[in-house]
Amino acid sequence: MAEYCAYLNEGEAGRARRLPHILVFAVFFFILTLLFERFIAWLEGTPEQTTPVQTKLASAHPEDARNVKDAESASPHQSATHLWKKILPDFTGGRKSALKATAIMAVYWLPYYVLAFPGAIWYDTVQQVLQWEGKPNAITSGAWSDQHPVFDTLIFGLFYQIGAWVGSPAFGVALYTTVITATSIAVLVYVVRYLARAGASRRACLLTYGFFCLFPFVPIYAMAMVKDAVFLPCFLLFSVRCMEAARTRGASLATPKAWILISTLALLVSLTKKTGIYTVIIACILTMLAVAGRKARLRLAGTVLASAIIMFLVLPGILFPLCHIEAGGKQEMIAVPLQQSALLLKEHGDELSQADRDVFAGILEPDAANKFFWPAVDPIKGTHWTAQRERLLKPFLRVWLRNGVRYPTTYLRAYFLLEQGWVAMPNQAAYESIYSGMRPAYVYTRASLAPNASDSGLPVSSHALFYSGLDQGFAWLNEQFFLQPWFCRAFWATWLPFMQCYLAVRRLRAHTMSWNQAAWLIPMLATMPFLWISGASVSYEGMRYVIPMVFIAPIGCAMFTVGLENRALRVGD
């Protein structure tokens, strides 16, 4: 798939190299998978465990055991280990340890907070603030729209309003950035402490914590004024509750309080992202397969039912009409068919019947064939869902399916060109020839405001150039062959999830892992499908779509170490 995407970019010029490159990619992938297995085995290591000699001394000669312990504590290695224990946070400790871990992470995040101050604001956020103010924007003439989650619009608007009350929108943005940063840090520390309590090895917990502290894209996206930053803490907390339900085989859902908690988190996930409700449905259904007992399954079903009623009935049927909120367009859900239809018109428009062309012309943007842009569907799907589009939806789907049988390669090419960010390795020639100033790295940051930002009164960070410099720095890292995979979206979106699933299957077949332990991958499995129907994968927007996978990836790796720890405890008992 990776080589097919490269071939699509290079056309006939890439045909001769396909087989050698497929072999190279395959060998490279197998090597990475082998390294991943060894990495997980290293994470499971317990370097601090008591040696057999120490155990025998402790049971037979307590005085000799104390002498050995004193001698070891006096060695330089033991002294250094003791020092590191004092410096590093203890994830199994009490409130003091939690505050220490929070403070350390805050120090690491501080440079990003200062350099982005008062905050990094995205294009979508500008439109939401304009809606809050009742001003014309890219989506409506001033009314609120469910094109972006209304709950997020409410949050951004409230913080903007606080700034307006004190006479400075920048104050409202800075307050939001402070609150979301503190919330994200608290949630990430809670996640690592959960891993420790669940039995993950200390090495795995430390590396997960270090990843959250040091990987730049964690703080950059966690503190941005964008809907995804609001979604991430809710998604992580909901994921933890699903993992705990699987780990305890449903015992964690025994009390009404626990059921209310997971249902509330499920609702927040649904409210803060358009695809959140579908993530909740998939996650809860998969978790139902891992729990035991009718009561736990019914409670998970109740969580799905409650979220679905609110999202599909209460909001669009009651609340939105009462508040004069316009419904979001369905073009977001059919982005891939729209993109395929545009390429079909461009390449085979003369071969289509007039009736088919009329249907495509009625639902696509005007002159869609010439507006076709392989990395993004925005130019041909538009921002408004009209009555005409609603009337033509079913005929369009029938025409789209019928022509997919006639022109499968056209549809396949349009799809993989659009979604190649999830499978392909960076292709410098393809991206630099299309995007001015973009780098071959698949990882981008954003601090620029929309063209109509001045109408909203939102501030511009005085350090926005920092993000351009950071982007160039990662572009340089991406050019280094052995570093390229870690700064490629395909690694986080496809390669690493595949490796985790592969290792889980191997351990299940070897009976060294239970289905309940494998169910800890549910949050990742519930997130992946929505990457493959997104309207962009290589643009700035695409990075927002993959960032939940980046946050959840180290958690899945750490959970692989839980089984070994639990087996060791049972043997000891």
C-alpha positions in Angstrom: 0.0 0.0 0.0 2.8 2.4 0.8 4.5 1.7 -2.6 1.2 2.0 -4.4 0.7 5.5 -3.0 4.3 6.4 -4.1 3.5 5.0 -7.6 0.3 7.2 -7.8 2.4 10.3 -7.1 5.1 9.5 -9.6 2.8 8.0 -12.4 4.4 5.8 -15.0 7.9 6.9 -14.0 7.5 4.8 -10.8 6.3 1.6 -12.5 9.8 0.1 -13.0 10.8 0.5 -9.3 7.6 -1.0 -7.7 8.8 -4.5 -7.0 12.2 -3.6 -5.5 10.6 -0.9 -3.4 7.9 -3.3 -2.2 10.6 -5.7 -1.0 12.5 -2.9 0.6 9.4 -1.6 2.5 8.5 -5.2 3.5 12.0 -5.9 4.9 12.0 -2.5 6.7 8.5 -3.2 8.2 9.6 -6.7 9.3 12.7 -5.3 11.0 10.6 -2.6 12.8 8.2 -5.3 13.9 11.0 -7.4 15.3 12.4 -4.4 17.1 9.0 -3.7 18.5 8.8 -7.2 20.0 12.2 -6.7 21.6 11.2 -3.3 22.8 8.1 -4.7 24.6 10.2 -7.5 26.1 12.6 -4.8 27.4 9.7 -2.8 28.8 8.6 -5.9 30.7 12.0 -6.2 32.4 12.1 -5.9 36.2 15.7 -4.7 37.0 14.8 -4.0 40.6 13.6 -7.5 41.5 15.3 -9.4 44.3 18.0 -11.9 43.2 17.9 -15.5 44.2 21.0 -15.1 46.4 19.4 -12.2 48.3 16.2 -14.2 48.8 18.2 -17.2 50.2 20.2 -14.9 52.6 17.0 -13.2 53.7 15.3 -16.5 54.7 18.3 -18.2 56.2 20.6 -15.5 57.7 18.9 -12.2 58.2 22.1 -10.5 59.5 24.0 -11.6 56.4 21.2 -10.2 54.2 21.5 -6.8 56.0 25.2 -6.8 55.4 24.7 -7.5 51.7 22.1 -4.8 51.4 24.4 -2.3 53.2 27.2 -3.2 50.9 25.1 -2.8 47.8 23.6 0.5 49.0 27.2 1.8 49.4 28.1 1.0 45.8 28.1 3.8 43.2 25.5 2.1 41.1 23.1 1.7 43.9 23.6 5.3 45.0 22.8 6.5 41.5 19.7 4.4 41.4 18.6 5.7 44.8 19.2 9.3 43.5 17.1 8.6 40.4 14.3 7.2 42.6 14.2 10.5 44.4 14.2 12.6 41.3 11.7 10.6 39.2 8.0 10.6 40.3 6.5 7.6 42.0 3.4 6.8 40.1 2.0 4.5 42.8 2.3 7.1 45.5 -0.2 9.4 47.0 -1.2 13.0 46.3 2.3 14.3 46.9 3.7 12.0 44.2 0.9 13.0 41.8 1.6 16.7 42.4 5.3 16.1 41.8 4.6 14.3 38.5 2.3 17.2 37.4 4.8 19.8 38.3 7.6 18.1 36.3 5.4 17.8 33.2 4.3 21.4 33.5 8.0 22.5 33.5 8.6 20.5 30.3 5.5 22.0 28.7 6.3 25.6 29.8 8.4 26.6 26.7 5.5 25.7 24.3 3.1 27.6 26.5 5.2 30.7 26.6 6.1 30.7 22.9 2.5 30.2 21.7 1.1 32.7 24.2 -1.7 33.7 24.3 -2.4 30.5 22.3 -2.4 28.7 19.0 -5.7 29.2 17.2 -6.9 27.2 14.2 -9.0 28.1 11.3 -12.1 26.2 12.5 -11.9 28.0 15.9 -12.0 31.4 14.2 -15.3 30.4 12.5 -16.7 29.2 15.8 -15.9 32.4 17.5 -17.5 34.4 14.7 -20.6 32.3 15.1 -20.6 33.1 18.9 -20.5 36.8 18.0 -23.2 36.4 15.3 -20.9 37.5 12.5 -20.7 36.1 9.0 -18.2 33.3 8.6 -17.2 30.6 6.2 -20.1 28.4 7.2 -23.1 30.6 8.0 -24.2 34.2 7.8 -23.9 34.6 11.5 -26.0 31.7 13.0 -24.5 28.9 15.0 -23.9 25.7 13.1 -23.3 22.1 14.1 -20.7 21.8 11.3 -18.3 22.0 14.2 -19.4 20.6 17.6 -21.7 23.1 19.3 -20.3 22.2 22.7 -16.8 23.3 21.5 -18.2 26.5 20.1 -19.8 27.1 23.5 -16.5 26.6 25.3 -14.5 28.8 23.0 -17.2 31.5 23.0 -17.3 31.6 26.8 -13.6 32.1 27.1 -13.7 34.7 24.3 -16.5 36.4 26.2 -14.5 36.5 29.4 -11.8 38.3 27.5 -14.3 40.7 26.0 -15.7 41.6 29.4 -12.2 42.6 30.6 -11.5 44.4 27.4 -9.0 42.0 26.0 -9.8 39.0 23.8 -6.2 37.9 24.3 -6.9 37.5 28.0 -9.7 35.0 27.2 -7.5 33.1 24.8 -4.7 32.9 27.4 -7.2 31.8 30.1 -8.4 29.0 27.8 -4.8 27.9 27.0 -4.0 27.8 30.8 -7.1 25.8 31.7 -6.8 23.3 28.8 -3.1 22.9 29.5 -3.6 22.2 33.2 -6.5 19.8 32.4 -4.4 17.9 29.9 -1.4 17.6 32.2 -3.7 16.4 35.0 -5.3 13.8 32.8 -2.0 12.5 31.4 -0.6 12.1 34.9 -3.7 10.3 35.9 -3.4 7.9 32.9 0.2 7.1 33.8 -0.8 6.5 37.5 -3.6 4.2 36.2 -1.1 2.2 34.2 1.1 1.8 37.4 -1.9 0.7 39.5 -3.0 -1.7 36.8 0.4 -3.5 37.0 2.4 -2.0 34.1 6.1 -2.2 34.7 7.8 0.9 36.2 10.0 1.1 33.1 6.9 1.3 30.9 5.3 3.9 33.1 8.4 6.1 33.1 8.7 5.9 29.3 5.0 6.7 28.8 5.4 9.6 31.2 8.6 10.7 29.4 6.8 10.5 26.0 4.0 12.8 27.3 6.6 15.2 28.6 9.1 15.3 25.8 7.4 14.5 22.5 6.7 18.0 21.2 3.4 17.3 19.5 1.8 16.2 22.8 1.9 19.7 24.4 1.5 21.6 21.1 -1.8 19.9 20.3 -3.0 19.5 23.9 -2.9 23.3 24.5 -4.2 24.6 21.2 -7.4 26.5 20.9 -9.0 23.9 18.6 -11.8 21.3 19.1 -9.4 18.4 19.2 -7.7 19.7 22.3 -11.0 19.7 24.1 -11.7 16.2 22.9 -8.4 14.6 23.9 -8.8 14.7 27.7 -12.3 13.3 27.4 -11.2 10.6 25.0 -8.3 9.5 27.3 -10.5 9.3 30.4 -13.1 7.4 28.6 -10.4 5.0 27.2 -9.2 4.4 30.7 -12.7 3.4 31.9 -13.0 1.0 29.0 -9.7 -0.5 29.7 -10.5 -0.8 33.4 -13.9 -2.5 32.5 -12.0 -5.0 30.4 -9.3 -5.6 33.0 -11.8 -6.3 35.8 -14.2 -8.2 33.5 -16.9 -5.7 34.2 -16.4 -5.5 38.0 -15.5 -1.8 37.7 -19.0 -1.1 36.4 -20.7 -2.7 39.4 -21.8 0.5 41.1 -24.2 3.1 39.8 -21.5 5.8 40.4 -19.1 4.0 38.0 -21.8 3.6 35.4 -22.7 7.3 35.6 -19.0 8.2 35.2 -18.4 6.2 32.1 -21.7 7.4 30.6 -20.8 11.0 31.3 -17.4 10.6 29.7 -19.0 8.8 26.7 -21.3 11.8 26.3 -18.4 14.3 26.5 -16.5 12.3 23.8 -19.6 12.5 21.6 -20.1 16.2 22.2 -16.5 17.3 21.6 -16.0 15.6 18.2 -18.3 14.9 15.3 -17.2 11.2 15.1 -17.1 10.9 18.9 -20.4 9.1 19.1 -19.3 6.4 16.7 -16.1 6.0 18.7 -18.2 5.5 21.8 -20.4 2.9 20.1 -17.5 0.9 18.7 -15.6 1.0 22.0 -18.5 0.0 24.2 -19.5 -2.9 21.9 -16.0 -4.3 21.9 -15.8 -3.8 25.7 -19.1 -5.7 26.0 -17.3 -8.7 24.4 -14.6 -8.6 27.1 -16.7 -8.2 30.3 -18.5 -11.0 32.1 -22.0 -10.9 33.4 -25.3 -9.6 32.0 -25.3 -6.6 34.3 -22.0 -5.1 33.0 -23.1 -5.7 29.4 -26.4 -4.0 30.0 -24.7 -1.0 31.6 -22.4 -0.6 28.6 -25.4 -0.9 26.3 -27.1 1.8 28.4 -24.1 4.0 27.9 -24.4 3.7 24.1 -28.1 4.1 24.2 -28.0 7.3 26.3 -25.3 8.9 24.1 -27.1 7.9 20.9 -30.5 9.3 22.1 -28.9 12.7 23.0 -26.7 13.0 19.8 -29.2 11.6 17.3 -32.6 12.7 18.7 -32.4 15.3 21.5 -29.8 17.7 20.0 -30.9 17.7 16.3 -34.6 17.2 17.0 -35.2 19.5 20.0 -32.3 21.6 21.1 -31.0 22.9 17.7 -34.4 24.0 16.4 -35.2 25.8 19.8 -31.8 27.6 19.7 -31.9 28.3 15.9 -28.7 26.2 15.4 -28.2 25.1 11.8 -27.5 21.4 11.3 -24.1 20.4 10.0 -23.7 19.3 6.4 -23.7 15.6 5.5 -20.9 16.3 3.0 -18.4 15.5 5.8 -19.7 12.0 6.1 -19.5 11.3 2.3 -16.2 13.0 1.7 -14.6 10.0 0.1 -17.4 9.4 -2.4 -17.4 13.1 -3.3 -13.7 13.0 -4.0 -14.0 9.9 -6.1 -16.8 11.4 -8.1 -14.8 14.5 -8.8 -11.9 12.5 -10.2 -14.4 10.4 -12.2 -15.8 13.5 -13.8 -12.2 14.7 -14.5 -11.1 11.5 -16.2 -14.2 10.0 -17.6 -16.8 12.8 -17.7 -17.4 12.3 -21.4 -18.2 8.7 -21.0 -20.9 9.2 -18.4 -24.6 9.6 -19.2 -26.1 13.0 -19.0 -28.3 11.9 -16.1 -25.2 10.8 -14.1 -23.4 14.1 -14.8 -26.5 16.1 -13.7 -26.6 14.2 -10.4 -22.8 14.8 -9.8 -23.2 18.5 -10.8 -26.1 19.0 -8.4 -24.2 17.6 -5.3 -20.6 18.7 -6.0 -19.2 22.2 -6.0 -19.4 24.0 -9.4 -16.6 23.0 -11.8 -15.7 20.1 -9.5 -13.6 18.3 -12.2 -11.2 21.2 -12.5 -11.2 21.8 -8.7 -10.2 18.3 -8.0 -7.2 18.4 -5.6 -5.8 15.0 -4.6 -4.7 15.8 -1.0 -8.0 17.3 0.2 -11.7 17.1 -0.5 -12.6 20.6 0.7 -12.5 22.3 -2.8 -15.3 20.0 -4.1 -17.4 19.3 -1.1 -18.1 22.9 0.0 -19.3 24.1 3.4 -23.0 24.2 3.0 -25.6 21.4 2.8 -28.5 22.7 0.7 -32.0 21.4 0.1 -30.9 20.4 -3.4 -28.1 18.3 -2.0 -30.4 16.6 0.4 -32.8 15.7 -2.4 -30.0 14.3 -4.6 -28.2 12.3 -1.8 -29.8 9.0 -2.5 -29.6 9.3 -6.3 -26.0 10.3 -5.9 -25.1 7.3 -3.8 -26.7 5.0 -6.4 -24.8 6.7 -9.3 -21.6 6.6 -7.3 -21.9 2.9 -6.6 -22.8 2.0 -10.2 -19.8 3.9 -11.6 -17.6 2.4 -9.0 -18.2 -1.0 -10.7 -17.3 0.5 -14.1 -14.2 2.5 -13.0 -12.7 0.8 -10.0 -9.2 1.9 -10.6 -10.3 5.6 -10.7 -12.0 5.2 -7.4 -9.1 3.3 -5.9 -6.6 6.0 -7.1 -8.8 8.9 -5.7 -9.1 7.1 -2.4 -5.4 6.3 -1.8 -4.3 9.7 -3.0 -6.6 11.2 -0.4 -5.7 8.8 2.5 -2.1 8.1 1.6 -0.9 9.9 4.8 -2.0 6.9 6.8 0.1 4.4 4.8 2.8 6.0 2.7 6.3 7.1 3.6 7.1 10.8 3.0 7.6 11.6 -0.7 9.5 14.9 -1.0 9.0 15.4 -4.7 5.3 15.0 -4.5 4.7 17.3 -1.6 7.1 20.1 -2.3 5.8 20.5 -5.8 2.3 21.1 -4.6 2.5 22.8 -1.2 4.6 26.0 -1.1 6.9 25.9 1.9 5.8 22.5 3.2 8.4 19.9 4.2 8.5 16.2 3.4 7.7 15.4 7.1 4.2 14.3 7.7 4.1 16.1 11.0 3.1 19.7 11.1 2.3 22.4 13.5 0.1 25.4 13.1 -0.1 28.9 14.7 -1.4 31.0 11.8 -4.9 32.5 11.9 -7.6 32.4 9.2 -7.9 35.3 6.7 -11.0 36.5 8.5 -9.4 36.4 12.0 -9.3 40.1 12.3 -13.2 40.2 12.1 -13.3 38.0 15.2 -10.9 40.1 17.3 -8.8 37.1 18.2 -5.1 37.8 18.9 -2.0 36.6 17.1 0.9 35.1 19.0 4.0 37.2 18.9 6.0 34.0 18.7 4.1 32.4 15.8 7.4 32.1 13.9 8.5 29.6 16.4 6.2 27.0 14.9 7.6 27.5 11.5 11.1 26.9 12.9 9.9 23.8 14.7 8.4 22.5 11.5 11.7 23.0 9.7 13.5 21.2 12.5 11.3 18.2 12.2 11.7 18.3 8.4 15.4 18.0 8.9 14.9 15.0 11.3 12.6 13.4 8.8 15.4 13.5 6.2 17.5 11.3 8.4 16.7 7.8 7.2 16.6 6.0 10.5 14.5 8.7 12.2 12.0 9.1 9.4 9.5 6.5 10.6 9.0 8.2 14.0 8.1 11.5 12.3 5.8 10.0 9.7 2.0 9.9 10.2 1.8 6.4 8.7 3.9 5.0 11.6 1.3 6.3 14.2 -1.8 5.7 12.1 -1.1 2.2 10.7 2.3 0.7 11.3 2.4 0.9 15.1 -1.2 -0.2 15.6 -0.6 -3.1 13.3 2.4 -4.1 15.3 0.4 -4.0 18.6 -2.4 -6.1 17.1 0.2 -8.6 15.7 1.9 -9.0 19.1 -1.5 -9.4 20.8 -2.5 -12.1 18.4 0.8 -13.9 19.0 0.4 -13.8 22.7 -3.2 -14.9 22.5 -2.1 -18.0 20.4 0.7 -18.7 22.9 -1.8 -18.4 25.8 0.5 -15.8 27.5 -2.2 -13.1 27.2 -6.0 -13.3 27.9 -8.7 -11.7 25.8 -9.3 -9.2 28.6 -5.7 -8.0 28.3 -6.0 -7.8 24.5 -9.1 -5.7 25.0 -6.9 -2.9 26.3 -6.3 -2.1 22.6 -10.0 -1.2 22.2 -9.5 2.6 22.3 -7.0 2.4 19.5 -9.3 0.0 17.5 -12.3 2.4 18.0 -10.3 5.4 16.7 -8.6 3.9 13.6 -11.6 3.5 11.3 -12.3 7.2 11.2 -8.8 8.0 9.8 -9.8 6.0 6.7 -12.8 8.1 5.9 -11.3 11.5 6.6 -11.2 14.2 4.0 -7.4 14.9 4.4 -4.4 12.9 5.5 -1.3 14.9 4.3 -2.5 18.5 5.0 -2.3 20.4 8.2 -5.8 19.2 9.1 -4.7 15.6 8.8 -2.5 16.0 11.8 -5.5 16.7 14.0 -7.1 13.4 12.9 -4.1 11.3 13.8 -3.2 13.0 17.1 -5.5 10.8 19.2 -3.5 7.8 17.9 -0.3 9.5 19.0 -1.7 10.0 22.5 -3.0 6.4 22.9 0.0 4.6 21.3 2.3 4.6 24.4 -0.6 3.5 26.6 -1.2 0.4 24.5 2.5 -0.4 24.6 2.6 0.0 28.4 -0.4 -2.3 28.8 1.5 -5.2 27.2 3.7 -5.3 30.4 0.7 -5.8 32.7 0.3 -9.5 32.0 3.9 -10.4 33.0 3.6 -8.4 36.2 0.4 -10.1 37.2 1.8 -13.6 36.4 4.9 -12.8 38.5 2.7 -11.7 41.5 0.6 -14.9 41.3 3.8 -17.1 41.2 5.1 -15.2 44.2 1.8 -15.6 46.1 
